[in-house]
Amino acid sequence: MSRSTLLKEDLELSQLREAEQRLLLLQKECAEIPRKLAQEQKDRECTMPPLAEIEDRIRMKAHSDIVSRGAATNMLRDQSRSLVLLLLLLTATGTLIWWGIRLMQG
C-alpha cells in the first residue's frame, strides 16, 4: 500500500471516531431529557403560586414609581398656578361688574 492511501485511511478513521464520539454525546444528552422533564414537572408541582399580597405590593410599587416626588411637586405647582389664575379672573370679573354699576349710577 502506498503512503497516501494509509494517510487517507487514517484520516477517515479519525473522522469516524470523532463522529462516533459526537453521536455518543448526543445519545447521553437525549437520555437525560426525560429525567430533566420529570424534574421540571416536580419542581412546578412543588412551587407555591404567588400570594395576592405580592401582586398588590407590585402594583403599589409601580404606582409609587410613576407618581414620584418630582411628579407630585409638578402637580402641586400646576394646581397653585391654576388657583392664582382663577383668583385673578374672579377679581377682574368683580372689578368689571363694580365699574359697570358705578357707570350706570352716574
C-alpha positions in Angstrom: 0.0 0.0 0.0 1.1 3.4 -0.7 1.7 6.1 1.9 -1.1 8.3 0.5 -3.7 5.6 0.9 -2.6 5.0 4.5 -2.9 8.7 5.3 -6.4 8.7 3.7 -7.4 5.7 5.8 -6.1 7.3 9.0 -7.9 10.5 8.2 -11.2 8.6 7.6 -10.7 6.6 10.7 -10.2 9.7 12.8 -13.2 11.3 11.3 -15.3 8.2 12.0 -14.1 8.2 15.7 -15.0 11.9 16.0 -18.4 11.2 14.6 -18.9 8.3 16.9 -18.0 10.5 19.9 -20.4 13.1 18.8 -23.1 10.5 18.5 -22.4 9.1 21.9 -22.6 12.7 23.4 -25.9 13.2 21.7 -27.2 9.9 22.9 -26.2 10.8 26.5 -28.0 14.2 26.2 -31.1 12.6 24.8 -31.1 10.1 27.6 -31.1 13.0 30.1 -34.1 14.7 28.6 -36.8 12.6 30.3 -35.1 12.9 33.7 -34.9 16.7 33.3 -38.5 17.0 32.2 -39.6 14.9 35.2 -37.6 17.1 37.5 -39.1 20.3 36.0 -42.6 18.9 36.4 -41.9 18.0 40.0 -40.5 21.5 40.7 -43.6 23.1 39.1 -45.9 21.0 41.3 -43.9 21.8 44.4 -43.8 25.6 43.8 -46.4 27.6 45.5 -48.2 30.2 43.4 -47.6 33.9 44.3 -49.9 35.3 47.0 -52.4 38.1 46.3 -50.4 40.4 48.6 -47.4 40.1 46.4 -49.4 41.3 43.4 -50.8 44.2 45.5 -47.2 45.1 46.5 -46.0 45.0 42.9 -48.9 47.2 41.9 -48.3 49.7 44.7 -44.6 49.9 43.8 -45.4 50.5 40.2 -47.8 53.3 41.2 -45.2 54.9 43.5 -42.6 54.7 40.8 -44.9 56.5 38.4 -46.0 59.1 40.9 -42.6 60.1 42.2 -41.8 63.0 44.4 -41.0 65.2 41.3 -44.3 64.4 39.7 -46.2 65.3 42.8 -44.3 68.6 43.1 -45.1 69.4 39.5 -48.8 68.6 40.0 -48.9 70.9 43.1 -47.2 73.7 41.2 -49.7 73.4 38.3 -52.6 73.4 40.8 -51.3 76.5 42.6 -50.9 78.3 39.2 -54.4 77.4 38.3 -55.7 78.7 41.6 -53.9 82.0 41.2 -55.3 82.4 37.6 -58.8 81.7 39.0 -58.5 84.3 41.7 -57.2 86.9 39.1 -60.2 86.1 36.8 -62.7 86.4 39.7 -61.1 89.7 40.8 -61.2 91.1 37.2 -64.8 90.0 36.8 -65.8 91.6 40.1 -63.9 94.8 39.2 -65.7 95.0 35.8 -69.1 94.5 37.5 -68.4 97.2 40.1 -67.2 99.5 37.4 -70.3 98.9 35.3 -72.6 99.5 38.2 -70.7 102.8 39.0 -71.2 103.9 35.4 -74.9 103.2 35.5 -75.4 105.1 38.7 -74.0 108.1 37.0 
